[in-house]
Amino acid sequence: MAWLRDIDRWFAASVLPYASNYRAYARKLVSDEGDAEDLVQEAYAKVLGVAEWRRLEAPERFVMTIIRNLAFERFRRAKVVGIRQIGVLEMDALPDPAPDAYAVTSARQELDLVLAALDRLPVQCRKVLTLRKMHGLSPGQIAVRLNLSVSTVEKHLAKGLKLLTKALATGDGRSIEKRSSSWRDRAIKTETR
């Protein structure tokens, strides 16, 4: 089966062996065989759409969480919900204040994009943004730490935020133009034109 992708092999080895557990859990939540099968198939589609599938530590729990969330979503949309189903949901799947695995994976992907875009910023902009946004330093504190004027720190901060926003707006985090940071390099380029 050379035509199988890595994710297909992983899915067959790590997710599908628990298919009967998924169906039983879905039947418990919705009590209709057809709806239960729909929940399981929808959960499979969501799992196969996760870009960071290799990082999932407990794929079975991840699929179960997706099934539960899909069932909650259906109950929220339904005009009439059976008393028995409400009881099952209340006893078995109380809302967890922690984000579900899908939200964690999605947030991790977004963070990876931001960090990749941040790495492509000019050095001084990256330092200033990191100190301001990640360490919470004021422009004055950053100026002292980097031996710059407050005005220069604010300019680097504005430029860095502009470039970072532009890169993230494209969706891939790769559109940051790296300009030479030395005024001498820029002056030499200007003279050769």
C-alpha positions as CSV (number, residue, x, y, z in Angstrom):
1,M,0.0,0.0,0.0
2,A,2.6,2.5,-1.2
3,W,-0.1,5.1,-2.0
4,L,-1.0,5.6,1.6
5,R,0.1,8.9,3.2
6,D,1.8,9.0,6.6
7,I,-1.4,10.4,8.2
8,D,-3.4,7.5,6.7
9,R,-1.1,4.9,8.3
10,W,-1.2,6.8,11.6
11,F,-5.0,7.0,11.4
12,A,-5.3,3.2,10.7
13,A,-2.9,2.4,13.5
14,S,-3.8,4.9,16.2
15,V,-7.4,5.9,15.6
16,L,-9.4,3.2,13.8
17,P,-8.7,0.4,16.4
18,Y,-11.0,2.2,18.8
19,A,-13.8,2.6,16.3
20,S,-16.2,0.5,18.4
21,N,-15.5,2.7,21.4
22,Y,-16.3,5.8,19.4
23,R,-19.6,4.4,18.1
24,A,-20.7,3.3,21.6
25,Y,-19.9,6.7,23.0
26,A,-21.7,8.5,20.2
27,R,-24.7,6.2,20.6
28,K,-24.8,7.0,24.3
29,L,-24.8,10.7,23.5
30,V,-27.4,10.8,20.7
31,S,-29.2,7.4,21.1
32,D,-29.8,7.1,17.3
33,E,-27.6,4.7,15.3
34,G,-27.5,6.9,12.2
35,D,-26.7,10.1,14.1
36,A,-24.1,8.3,16.1
37,E,-22.4,7.1,12.9
38,D,-22.6,10.6,11.5
39,L,-20.8,12.0,14.6
40,V,-18.1,9.4,14.3
41,Q,-17.5,10.1,10.6
42,E,-17.5,13.9,11.3
43,A,-14.9,13.4,14.0
44,Y,-12.7,11.3,11.7
45,A,-12.9,14.1,9.1
46,K,-11.8,16.7,11.8
47,V,-8.9,14.4,12.9
48,L,-7.7,14.0,9.4
49,G,-7.8,17.8,9.0
50,V,-5.5,18.5,11.9
51,A,-2.1,19.6,10.6
52,E,-0.2,18.7,13.8
53,W,-1.6,15.1,14.0
54,R,1.9,13.7,14.9
55,R,1.9,15.7,18.1
56,L,-1.3,14.1,19.4
57,E,-0.4,12.2,22.5
58,A,-3.7,10.4,23.0
59,P,-5.6,10.2,19.7
60,E,-8.4,8.1,21.2
61,R,-9.2,10.8,23.8
62,F,-8.9,13.5,21.1
63,V,-11.5,11.7,18.9
64,M,-13.8,11.2,22.0
65,T,-13.5,14.9,22.8
66,I,-14.4,15.9,19.2
67,I,-17.5,13.5,19.3
68,R,-18.6,15.1,22.6
69,N,-18.2,18.6,21.2
70,L,-20.1,17.7,18.0
71,A,-22.9,16.2,20.1
72,F,-23.0,19.4,22.2
73,E,-23.2,21.5,19.0
74,R,-26.1,19.4,17.7
75,F,-28.0,19.7,20.9
76,R,-27.5,23.5,21.0
77,R,-29.0,23.7,17.5
78,A,-31.8,21.2,18.1
79,K,-35.2,22.7,19.0
80,V,-36.2,19.6,21.0
81,V,-33.8,17.5,23.0
82,G,-34.9,14.3,24.8
83,I,-34.7,14.3,28.6
84,R,-32.6,11.1,28.5
85,Q,-30.0,12.8,26.3
86,I,-29.7,15.8,28.5
87,G,-29.1,13.5,31.5
88,V,-26.4,11.6,29.7
89,L,-24.7,14.8,28.7
90,E,-24.9,16.3,32.2
91,M,-23.5,13.3,33.9
92,D,-21.0,12.2,31.4
93,A,-19.6,15.3,29.8
94,L,-19.7,18.3,32.0
95,P,-18.1,21.3,30.4
96,D,-14.4,21.3,31.0
97,P,-13.0,24.8,31.5
98,A,-9.7,23.7,29.8
99,P,-9.7,24.0,26.0
100,D,-10.3,20.8,24.1
101,A,-7.5,19.1,22.1
102,Y,-8.6,20.6,18.8
103,A,-8.4,24.1,20.2
104,V,-5.0,23.4,21.7
105,T,-3.7,22.0,18.4
106,S,-5.1,25.0,16.5
107,A,-3.6,27.5,19.0
108,R,-0.3,25.6,18.7
109,Q,-0.4,26.0,14.9
110,E,-1.1,29.8,15.2
111,L,1.7,30.2,17.7
112,D,4.1,28.4,15.3
113,L,3.1,30.8,12.6
114,V,3.7,33.8,14.8
115,L,7.0,32.6,16.0
116,A,8.1,31.8,12.4
117,A,7.1,35.3,11.3
118,L,8.9,36.8,14.4
119,D,12.1,34.9,13.5
120,R,12.1,36.6,10.0
121,L,11.8,40.1,11.4
122,P,14.9,42.3,11.3
123,V,17.1,41.7,14.4
124,Q,16.4,44.9,16.2
125,C,12.6,44.8,15.5
126,R,12.5,41.2,16.8
127,K,14.4,42.1,20.0
128,V,12.2,45.1,20.7
129,L,8.9,43.2,20.0
130,T,10.0,40.3,22.1
131,L,10.9,42.5,25.1
132,R,7.7,44.5,24.8
133,K,5.1,41.8,24.0
134,M,6.6,38.7,25.6
135,H,8.4,40.1,28.5
136,G,6.1,43.1,29.2
137,L,8.9,45.7,29.3
138,S,8.0,49.4,28.7
139,P,9.6,51.3,25.8
140,G,11.8,53.1,28.4
141,Q,13.0,49.9,29.9
142,I,13.7,48.4,26.5
143,A,15.7,51.6,25.5
144,V,17.9,51.2,28.6
145,R,18.4,47.5,28.1
146,L,19.3,47.9,24.3
147,N,21.1,51.2,24.7
148,L,18.7,53.0,22.3
149,S,16.6,56.1,22.5
150,V,12.9,55.7,23.4
151,S,12.0,57.1,20.1
152,T,14.1,54.5,18.3
153,V,12.5,51.7,20.4
154,E,9.0,53.0,19.4
155,K,10.0,53.1,15.7
156,H,11.3,49.5,15.8
157,L,8.1,48.5,17.7
158,A,5.9,50.1,15.1
159,K,7.9,48.7,12.2
160,G,8.0,45.2,13.7
161,L,4.3,45.2,14.4
162,K,3.6,46.3,10.9
163,L,5.8,43.6,9.3
164,L,4.4,41.0,11.7
165,T,0.8,41.9,10.9
166,K,1.5,41.9,7.2
167,A,3.2,38.5,7.4
168,L,0.4,37.0,9.4
169,A,-2.3,38.5,7.1
170,T,-0.9,36.5,4.2
171,G,-1.4,33.3,6.3
172,D,2.0,31.8,5.8
173,G,4.1,34.1,7.9
174,R,6.8,34.3,5.2
175,S,6.3,37.7,3.6
176,I,8.6,39.7,5.8
177,E,11.2,41.5,3.6
178,K,14.6,41.4,5.3
179,R,16.3,44.7,4.6
180,S,19.9,45.2,5.5
181,S,19.9,46.8,8.9
182,S,23.1,48.7,8.4
183,W,22.8,52.3,7.2
184,R,26.2,51.8,5.5
185,D,24.8,48.9,3.4
186,R,21.8,51.0,2.4
187,A,24.1,53.9,1.5
188,I,26.3,51.6,-0.7
189,K,23.3,50.3,-2.5
190,T,22.1,53.9,-3.1
191,E,25.5,54.9,-4.5
192,T,25.7,52.0,-6.9
193,R,22.4,52.9,-8.5
